[in-house]
Amino acid sequence: MLTKRQKANALKKGQRHDADTGSPEAQVAVLSKRIDELASHLKKNHKDNHSRRGLLQMVADRRKHLKYLEGKDSKVYSKLVKALGLKK
């Protein structure tokens, strides 16, 4: 689970403006941080299948947001992927 400070730092990477929390860029940034946290948890607790299911749901949600963003504005998509260190 992310602390308020961690979430705020993740949001800074994807926000369109200061109060933005709902744009696809902001949501992808927060999801990426949550995915990283949960992946490190699962490395220590490899039998935690409930958390693994949640991780897969978050990855699918992030993929949907990225696909939407790529179709809407490819420049913003490539900038976000580069900033977050994702594929491509």
N, C-alpha and C positions, 0 to 999 in steps of 0.2 A: 504494500500500500504506500502511496506517495504522500509525503508531507506537503504542507501548503507551500513551503519554500521550494521544494523540488518541482512541484507542479507549476509554480510561477516561473521558475527558470526554464522549464520545458516550453511553456507558453510563449516566452520571449522569442524563441527560435521561429515560431510560426505565425505570430500575430500580424494582422493587417494594420491594426491600430491598438492603442493602449488598453481599451476595454474589450477587445475581441476575445471571445472564448468559444464561439460557435462556428467559425469558418472552417472549411475542410483542412486548411493549413494548420490551424491551431489544434484541431482534434487529432490530426496525424502526429503532431509533435508530442502531445500528451500520451497518446496510445503507444508511441515508440518508446517513451520513457517507462511506461507501465510494463510493456513487453520485455524490456531489458531487465527490469527489477524481477519480474516473475521468472524469466529464464534463469537468472542467477539463483533464485530460490529452488527451482527444479533441478539444478545441478547438484545441490546439496540433498534434496529430498526427492529422489528419483521415483519413489512409489506413490507420490501425491497425484493421483489421477484426476481428482476434482479440480485441482489448480491447472493441470495440463489441459483440461477441457476449456477452462476459462481462457488460457493462453491461446488456444486455437481459435476461439471466438474473437479475441482481440486482433489476432493476425488477419483474420478474414475481414473484420470491420475496417482495419487500416487499409487493406488491399482495395476494398470498395471505395473508400474515400480517395485513395490515390488514383484509381481508375477514373472516378468522376472528375477529379482535378485535372488529370491528363487530357481528358476530352474537352474540358471547359477552357483551360489556359495552359498550354504546354510549357510556356516560359516559366510560369510560377511553379509548375510541377517539377521541372528540372532544377530550378533554384532550391526548392524545398528538399528534394532528394539529395542534392549535394550538401546542403546545410546539415541534414540529419545523418548523413553517411549511410544512406540506404543504397540499394542496387543502382546500377546504371551510372 
